[in-house]
């Protein structure tokens, strides 16, 4: 064999080995979870802040039916269509999941079987979540109705169906740290945690590159993943609302112009309406200190 072919084969093997190592699914330290007791009462508020029902309730579910987390909603994207799984506390959902299982999924994007999860599940935001908050959400979900609807497979073709490649995506795009740094008041810092982590507002309102990673124009608006319309810029450069206007919108869905939230945002408001006035105020205070972007 010609030496150059030997060199190419060796380089390919080394590259494959490096790829395998750097794409190993992450984990959560069991010691960090030791002693954590979930509080379902506190978890209820966190559940709504995290928007769990917005994606995991059955299509068209309203009112109390939104608490049956049967899954099945479809989320079209340039990479295929993702289907929300059943996360109810039944056998078809996450009834057998430990706190470690849920914490690993929410903060590392790794399923119970050790597989990488698609970032349609917003673990790129949830990665900053306090583990006590995960424990409280885990406890609250355990109080909800179980449902026997099987989860459906994602409609994703080659090459995006290669789960291992998501380890490379995480290496490139998992955020780490805060989007907005600097001295913040206690209220603004609480709002930052809600917006950047729990409520994962940037997942929809921030633009992405061709591989689905954030471009850096935080909350500056983006094309809708389904190709229909545009998700608005909510930085102070475009959204000229007062803190009171923002808080009221998150409570009632009414804008200062007496328009109402529509589309997916109407569903989001169903969740933010269940937050405390203090948390809605904190979100508003944070959004007013986000660097403005005009577009």
C-alpha positions in Angstrom: 0.0 0.0 0.0 1.3 3.4 -0.9 2.4 5.4 2.2 0.0 8.2 1.5 -3.0 5.8 1.8 -1.6 4.5 5.1 -1.4 8.1 6.3 -5.0 8.8 5.2 -6.3 5.7 7.0 -4.4 6.6 10.2 -5.7 10.1 10.1 -9.3 8.9 9.5 -9.0 6.5 12.5 -7.6 9.3 14.7 -10.3 11.7 13.6 -13.0 9.1 14.3 -11.5 8.4 17.8 -11.4 12.1 18.6 -15.0 12.6 17.4 -16.2 9.7 19.5 -14.5 11.1 22.6 -15.7 14.7 22.2 -19.3 13.7 21.5 -19.7 11.5 24.6 -23.0 12.5 26.3 -22.6 14.6 29.4 -23.8 13.7 32.8 -24.9 15.3 36.1 -22.8 14.6 39.2 -24.9 12.3 41.5 -23.3 14.0 44.5 -24.8 17.3 43.4 -28.2 15.7 43.6 -27.7 14.0 46.9 -30.1 15.2 49.6 -32.3 17.2 47.2 -36.0 16.8 48.1 -38.5 18.1 45.5 -41.2 20.4 46.7 -44.3 19.9 44.4 -45.9 23.2 45.5 -42.9 25.2 44.5 -42.5 23.0 41.5 -45.9 24.1 40.2 -44.7 27.7 39.6 -41.5 26.5 38.1 -43.4 24.2 35.8 -45.3 27.1 34.3 -42.3 29.3 34.2 -40.5 26.6 32.2 -43.4 26.2 29.8 -43.6 22.5 30.1 -47.3 22.3 29.1 -46.8 24.6 26.1 -45.0 21.8 24.2 -45.9 18.6 26.0 -49.7 18.9 26.3 -51.7 17.2 23.6 -52.4 19.2 20.4 -55.4 21.5 21.1 -55.5 20.9 24.8 -57.1 23.6 26.9 -57.7 24.4 30.5 -57.0 21.5 32.9 -56.3 19.2 29.9 -53.0 21.0 29.5 -51.8 19.2 32.6 -52.1 15.9 30.8 -48.6 15.8 29.3 -49.4 13.3 26.6 -47.2 14.9 24.0 -47.8 14.7 20.2 -47.5 18.3 19.2 -45.4 18.8 16.0 -42.7 21.4 15.6 -41.6 21.8 12.0 -38.0 23.1 11.4 -35.4 23.2 8.6 -34.0 19.9 10.0 -37.3 18.0 10.1 -40.3 17.8 12.3 -39.9 17.2 16.0 -42.7 15.6 18.0 -43.0 16.4 21.7 -42.9 13.2 23.8 -45.2 12.0 26.5 -43.7 13.3 29.8 -46.6 12.4 32.1 -45.9 10.3 35.2 -47.0 7.1 33.6 -45.2 4.1 32.0 -45.3 5.7 28.6 -44.0 9.0 30.0 -41.4 9.6 32.6 -43.0 7.8 35.5 -40.0 5.7 36.0 -37.5 8.5 35.7 -35.3 9.4 38.7 -34.3 12.9 39.5 -30.9 12.1 37.9 -32.6 11.1 34.7 -34.6 14.3 34.5 -31.7 16.6 35.5 -29.5 14.9 32.9 -32.2 15.5 30.2 -32.9 19.1 31.2 -29.4 20.4 31.8 -27.3 18.1 29.5 -29.7 17.2 26.8 -29.2 13.4 27.3 -32.0 10.9 27.4 -32.6 8.1 29.9 -30.9 5.7 27.5 -27.8 7.8 27.3 -28.7 9.2 23.8 -28.3 12.9 22.8 -31.6 14.7 22.7 -32.4 17.2 19.9 -32.1 20.8 20.9 -35.8 21.3 19.9 -36.0 20.5 23.7 -34.5 23.7 25.1 -31.7 22.2 27.2 -29.4 24.9 25.8 -31.3 27.3 28.1 -32.1 24.8 30.8 -28.4 24.1 31.3 -28.3 27.0 33.7 -31.1 25.7 35.9 -30.6 25.2 39.6 -30.8 21.5 40.4 -33.2 22.3 43.3 -35.6 23.7 40.7 -35.3 20.5 38.6 -36.1 18.5 41.7 -39.1 20.6 42.4 -40.4 20.3 38.8 -39.8 16.5 39.0 -41.9 16.4 42.2 -44.7 18.4 40.7 -44.9 16.4 37.5 -45.3 13.3 39.7 -48.6 14.7 40.9 -50.1 15.2 37.4 -52.3 12.7 35.6 -50.6 9.7 33.9 -51.4 9.1 30.3 -50.8 6.0 28.2 -50.2 7.6 24.8 -46.9 6.4 23.3 -44.4 9.0 22.3 -44.0 9.3 18.5 -40.7 9.2 16.7 -39.3 12.5 15.3 -39.6 12.9 11.5 -36.0 13.6 10.9 -34.0 12.3 8.0 -30.3 11.8 7.2 -27.9 13.2 8.3 -29.8 14.8 11.2 -31.0 11.5 12.5 -27.4 10.6 13.5 -27.7 11.3 17.2 -24.0 11.1 18.0 -23.4 14.2 15.8 -25.4 16.2 18.3 -22.5 15.9 20.6 -20.6 18.0 18.1 -23.5 20.5 18.0 -23.3 20.9 21.8 -19.6 21.4 21.7 -20.1 24.3 19.2 -23.2 25.9 20.6 -24.0 25.0 24.2 -24.0 28.5 25.6 -22.6 28.4 29.1 -22.8 31.6 31.2 -25.2 34.5 30.9 -26.1 36.4 27.8 -26.4 39.7 29.8 -23.6 40.3 32.2 -22.8 43.2 34.5 -24.3 44.6 37.7 -27.9 43.8 38.0 -30.4 44.5 40.7 -31.9 41.5 42.6 -35.1 41.9 40.5 -33.2 42.1 37.2 -31.1 39.0 38.1 -34.2 37.1 38.9 -35.6 38.2 35.5 -32.5 37.1 33.8 -32.8 33.6 35.3 -36.4 33.4 34.2 -35.8 34.7 30.7 -32.5 33.1 29.8 -33.1 29.8 31.6 -36.5 28.7 32.8 -38.7 30.5 30.2 -36.1 30.0 27.5 -37.2 33.1 25.6 -34.1 33.1 23.4 -35.0 29.7 21.9 -37.6 31.4 19.7 -36.7 35.1 19.8 -33.0 34.9 18.9 -31.7 34.3 15.3 -29.8 31.1 14.4 -27.2 30.1 11.9 -27.5 27.3 9.3 -26.7 24.7 12.0 -29.2 25.9 14.4 -26.9 27.7 16.8 -27.5 31.2 18.1 -25.8 34.0 16.2 -25.3 36.4 19.1 -28.1 38.9 18.4 -29.8 38.0 21.6 -33.6 38.4 21.5 -33.4 40.3 18.2 -36.1 38.3 16.5 -35.9 35.4 14.0 -37.7 33.6 11.2 -40.3 31.2 12.5 -38.8 27.6 12.3 -41.8 26.4 10.3 -41.0 29.0 7.6 -44.2 31.0 8.2 -43.7 34.5 9.4 -41.2 36.0 11.9 -40.8 36.0 15.6 -40.4 39.6 16.8 -37.5 41.4 18.2 -38.1 42.0 22.0 -35.0 44.0 22.8 -35.5 47.7 24.0 -34.3 48.7 20.5 -37.5 47.5 19.0 -40.0 46.9 21.8 -40.8 50.4 23.1 -42.9 49.2 26.0 -42.7 50.1 29.7 -42.0 47.5 32.4 -45.7 47.7 33.3 -46.7 47.1 29.7 -44.5 44.0 29.5 -45.8 42.6 32.8 -49.4 43.2 31.8 -48.9 41.5 28.4 -47.5 38.4 30.2 -50.5 38.4 32.5 -53.4 39.2 30.2 -52.0 38.9 26.6 -53.0 42.5 25.9 -50.5 44.9 24.3 -50.5 48.7 25.0 -52.3 49.1 21.7 -55.1 46.7 22.9 -54.1 44.0 20.5 -53.8 40.5 21.9 -51.2 37.8 21.8 -51.6 35.3 19.0 -50.1 32.1 17.6 -47.7 30.3 19.9 -47.3 33.4 22.1 -50.9 33.0 23.1 -50.0 29.6 24.6 -47.0 31.1 26.3 -49.2 33.7 27.9 -51.4 30.9 29.3 -48.3 29.9 31.3 -46.9 33.3 32.2 -50.3 34.3 33.5 -49.8 31.7 36.2 -46.6 33.3 37.5 -46.5 35.7 40.4 -46.7 39.4 39.8 -43.2 39.6 41.2 -41.8 37.2 38.6 -43.6 38.9 35.7 -42.2 42.2 37.0 -38.7 40.7 37.1 -39.0 39.5 33.5 -40.0 43.0 32.5 -37.1 44.6 34.5 -34.6 42.3 32.8 -35.9 42.9 29.3 -35.4 46.6 29.7 -31.6 46.1 30.4 -31.0 43.8 27.4 -28.7 45.5 24.9 -31.0 47.1 22.3 -30.8 45.8 18.7 -32.5 47.7 15.9 -33.8 45.7 12.9 
